[in-house]
Every structure is written in C-alpha cells, then in structure tokens.
Amino acid sequence: MAVGSPLSPAVWLDDIFASKAAIRGQVIRRNARDIEKFVGRKTIENELKRRGFQAVENAGQVIIFCNREPIRRIA
C-alpha cells in the first residue's frame, strides 16, 4: 500500500479504470502527484502497457487515453 493511501494500489487502479470514461474508451485525467502517492509511476506504466493504453503528462497532470488508438499532436 502506498504511504498515506487508504486504498491498495490494485484497488486504486481498478477504480480509475472502472470509470465510465475509461470503459467507453475515452480519456481520464489524474494528478501526477496522486499517481505517485497511490500507485507509483512504475506501477501505472506497467498497467498502461498491459492494457495497451497510452498517457501524456503536462503541468502535473496525466492524461490517460483508455483505448489503443494512435495519438497525434495537433499543435
């Protein structure tokens, strides 16, 4: 269990990937600090790889693309 977290990393991951947006193949956003606090960077990276998802980080926010479609930067 992550320090300061009432949830185990597995429960936290299950919770975010059970969200309506994730189930629909949309995007979800999480604070990078929360990811570190609840599961750790390596754990989230491994889970994204396992699911075939991608993510980007900017200004302390992590955007997770809950699908296997390519990401194309537009600007």
Stockholm file with secondary structure:
# STOCKHOLM 1.0

chainA/1-75         MAVGSPLSPAVWLDDIFASKAAIRGQVIRRNARDIEKFVGRKTIENELKRRGFQAVENAGQVIIFCNREPIRRIA
#=GR chainA/1-75 SS CCTTCSSCHHHHHHHHHTSHHHHTTCEEEEEHHHHHHHTCHHHHHHHHHHHTCEEEEETTEEEEECSCCCCCCCC
#=GC SS_cons        CCTTCSSCHHHHHHHHHTSHHHHTTCEEEEEHHHHHHHTCHHHHHHHHHHHTCEEEEETTEEEEECSCCCCCCCC
//
